[in-house]
Amino acid sequence: MVERQHWHPVAAAEAVAAQPLAVRLLEEDLVLWRDAAGVLHAWPDRCPHRGAKLSMGRIVDDRIECPYHGWQFAPSGRCVHVPALPAFTPPATHCVPSFEAREAHGLAWVRLAGGDTDLPAFAAEDDARLRKLNCGPYVVETSAPRLVENFLDLSHFAFVHEGWLGARTATAIDAYAVEELPTGLRATGCKAWQPQSNLHSTAPAQVEYTYEVTGPYTAVLTKIPEAGSVAVADWRESIALFIAPVAPERSVAWFRLAVADFDSPDDKLRAFQDTIFRQDQPVLESQSPRRLPLDLRAELHTAADRASSAYRRYLSRLGITFGAC
């Protein structure tokens, strides 16, 4: 699968600590752990001896120990100790394969197959004027592409987020531009009238959005409210959506906030994002099919859907099939 050549988030980086952590990606069980130097490792969650889950074991002397027979594996993946045969030196074939693992944007990322794709970009990450904070994880019973498409969609604001991101008295979507990029697509000039576009909104305002798809299952938005409608001076906000495609119809999502707010407690910022996403979730899980149809003839489209239509074409161009139909 082409999806295996892309990087996917699998856990909060801070969640990979003193003990092995079980995660799931593209219908595969993985174990994450750190060695004594703090290096992140991602392996199949299966001991090569008798198939027990390594995530049920523990880390001992900079090795991961299988819970079944106590076999110990060094960070290289090679077995270095078999308790039943203390004098035995395991050969190089007694090993666990490894996957590429990295940390970025406060998350642990894994790639299951080699490739030349980079980690999804988030330009706001390096902006010291913006505070960074992760929200989630959110476990959602739908495909990753359905989540991305919802993130790109302006016309649901007035209905799903009425009183927050939209109002039934202002449902019209003005024309906006979409351009294809090597990494995905960018939609600009996206405008919406919003009662409360963010935590610090003081009045309804016209808010302009820019959306960018930065990978098969990742997207970023930036939004700029009208001057005087936000309590924080020079308010800017960028939000990245990072999704782990766990199964074709199950996903785990995180939002990475980059906001011009260094005063509000983490819980307050997260509560606003939680409210918005919990409004989306039941609608997303009600969609049929849960896998995103890539054939544009399978569902109806209008000019207001040009970003999502471009996203479907992008997935088709890449050959992405996981979570699509």
SVG drawing of the C-alpha trace seen along z (x, -y; Angstrom):
<svg xmlns="http://www.w3.org/2000/svg" viewBox="-31 -47 58 70">
<polyline fill="none" stroke="black" stroke-width="0.4" points="0.0,0.0 1.2,-3.5 0.0,-4.6 2.8,-2.6 5.4,-5.0 3.9,-8.0 4.5,-9.2 1.6,-8.8 1.1,-10.0 0.5,-7.1 0.8,-8.6 1.6,-11.7 5.4,-11.8 5.1,-12.2 3.0,-9.0 6.1,-7.0 7.9,-6.9 9.2,-4.2 7.1,-1.3 6.2,0.1 3.2,-1.4 0.8,0.5 -0.5,-1.4 -2.2,-0.4 -1.6,-1.8 -3.0,-0.7 -4.4,2.5 -1.0,3.4 -0.2,3.7 2.9,1.8 4.9,1.3 6.6,-2.0 9.4,-2.3 12.4,-4.4 15.9,-3.3 18.2,-4.8 19.2,-7.6 15.6,-8.6 15.5,-7.3 12.1,-6.3 11.6,-2.8 8.7,-1.3 8.4,2.5 5.8,5.0 4.0,5.8 4.9,9.5 7.7,11.5 9.3,13.6 9.6,16.5 5.9,17.4 4.0,14.3 3.2,12.7 2.6,8.9 5.8,7.1 3.7,4.2 2.7,6.4 6.3,6.6 8.7,4.2 11.9,2.3 14.9,3.7 18.5,2.6 17.8,0.7 16.1,3.8 12.5,4.6 11.5,7.9 8.8,10.2 6.1,11.0 5.9,14.7 9.4,16.1 11.4,13.1 13.4,12.9 15.2,9.5 15.7,7.4 18.3,4.6 17.5,1.3 18.9,2.8 16.1,5.4 18.4,8.3 17.7,10.8 20.5,10.6 19.2,12.8 17.1,16.0 16.5,16.7 15.8,20.5 19.3,20.8 21.5,18.4 24.7,19.5 23.1,19.3 24.2,16.5 21.3,15.8 22.2,15.5 21.5,12.4 18.4,14.1 16.8,13.9 15.5,10.4 12.5,8.1 12.2,5.9 11.9,2.2 10.1,-0.6 11.2,-4.2 10.1,-6.4 10.4,-10.2 9.1,-12.8 7.5,-16.1 4.7,-18.4 4.5,-16.8 3.7,-13.4 5.4,-10.1 5.3,-9.3 5.9,-6.0 6.5,-5.0 5.9,-1.3 7.8,-1.2 10.7,-3.1 10.0,-6.1 11.1,-9.6 8.1,-11.4 8.8,-14.0 6.9,-14.5 3.8,-16.6 4.7,-20.3 3.3,-22.7 4.7,-26.1 3.5,-27.7 5.6,-25.2 8.7,-27.4 6.9,-30.7 8.0,-31.7 5.1,-34.2 2.6,-31.4 2.0,-29.0 1.8,-25.3 -0.6,-22.8 -2.0,-19.4 -5.7,-18.4 -6.8,-14.8 -6.5,-12.0 -10.0,-11.7 -11.0,-8.1 -13.5,-8.3 -15.4,-5.5 -14.9,-6.7 -12.1,-6.8 -9.2,-9.3 -10.2,-10.8 -13.7,-11.6 -12.1,-13.5 -9.9,-15.5 -12.8,-16.3 -14.8,-17.6 -11.9,-19.8 -11.9,-21.4 -15.6,-22.0 -17.0,-25.5 -20.7,-24.9 -21.4,-22.7 -20.5,-25.5 -24.0,-27.0 -25.6,-23.7 -23.2,-21.5 -21.6,-24.4 -24.5,-26.8 -23.9,-29.6 -20.2,-28.9 -18.6,-28.8 -21.7,-29.6 -25.4,-30.7 -28.4,-29.6 -28.9,-33.3 -25.5,-33.3 -25.0,-30.1 -23.8,-31.4 -20.2,-30.4 -18.4,-32.9 -16.2,-31.6 -12.7,-30.6 -9.6,-29.4 -8.0,-26.0 -4.6,-25.1 -2.9,-21.8 0.5,-21.5 3.2,-18.7 2.2,-17.9 -1.5,-18.2 -3.6,-21.4 -4.2,-24.9 -7.6,-26.7 -7.5,-30.5 -10.0,-33.2 -12.4,-31.0 -14.7,-33.2 -17.3,-32.5 -19.5,-34.6 -18.9,-33.3 -20.5,-34.1 -17.5,-32.7 -14.5,-31.7 -12.2,-31.2 -11.9,-31.2 -11.3,-35.0 -14.0,-36.2 -15.8,-39.2 -18.3,-39.7 -19.5,-37.9 -17.1,-38.5 -16.2,-37.6 -13.3,-35.2 -11.0,-34.3 -9.6,-30.8 -6.7,-29.3 -6.6,-25.5 -3.7,-23.3 -3.6,-19.6 0.0,-18.5 -0.3,-14.8 -2.9,-12.1 -4.4,-12.3 -3.2,-15.7 -4.4,-19.3 -3.7,-22.7 -5.9,-25.8 -5.1,-29.4 -7.8,-31.9 -7.8,-35.6 -10.8,-37.3 -11.9,-40.9 -9.9,-43.5 -11.5,-44.4 -13.5,-41.1 -11.0,-39.3 -9.8,-40.3 -6.2,-39.3 -4.3,-41.9 -2.9,-40.7 -4.7,-37.4 -3.6,-34.7 -4.4,-31.1 -3.2,-28.0 -4.5,-24.5 -3.1,-21.3 -5.1,-18.1 -3.0,-15.0 -4.7,-11.6 -3.6,-8.0 -5.5,-5.7 -6.0,-2.8 -8.5,-0.8 -10.3,-1.6 -13.3,-2.9 -11.5,-3.9 -9.2,-6.8 -7.4,-8.6 -7.0,-12.3 -5.0,-15.1 -5.3,-18.9 -2.1,-20.9 -2.9,-24.5 -0.6,-27.4 -2.2,-30.5 -1.3,-34.0 -2.3,-33.3 0.2,-32.6 -2.1,-33.3 -5.1,-30.9 -4.7,-27.6 -4.2,-24.5 -7.5,-23.1 -9.4,-26.1 -7.9,-26.0 -8.5,-22.3 -12.1,-22.6 -13.0,-24.9 -11.5,-22.5 -13.2,-19.6 -16.6,-21.4 -16.1,-22.0 -14.9,-18.5 -17.6,-16.7 -20.2,-18.5 -18.6,-17.1 -18.1,-13.5 -21.7,-12.2 -22.3,-13.5 -19.0,-12.1 -19.8,-8.7 -23.3,-8.8 -21.9,-9.2 -22.5,-6.3 -20.2,-5.0 -17.6,-5.7 -14.9,-5.3 -14.5,-8.3 -15.7,-7.7 -13.0,-8.8 -15.1,-8.5 -16.6,-12.0 -19.8,-10.5 -20.5,-8.6 -21.8,-11.7 -23.2,-15.1 -20.9,-18.2 -21.4,-21.9 -18.9,-24.8 -18.9,-25.1 -17.3,-21.7 -14.4,-22.5 -11.8,-21.9 -13.1,-18.4 -13.4,-17.5 -9.7,-18.5 -8.8,-16.4 -10.5,-13.4 -8.6,-13.9 -5.3,-14.2 -5.9,-10.9 -6.6,-9.3 -3.5,-10.7 -1.4,-9.3 -3.0,-5.9 -4.3,-6.1 -6.9,-3.4 -6.9,-3.0 -10.1,-4.5 -11.3,-5.2 -13.7,-3.4"/>
</svg>
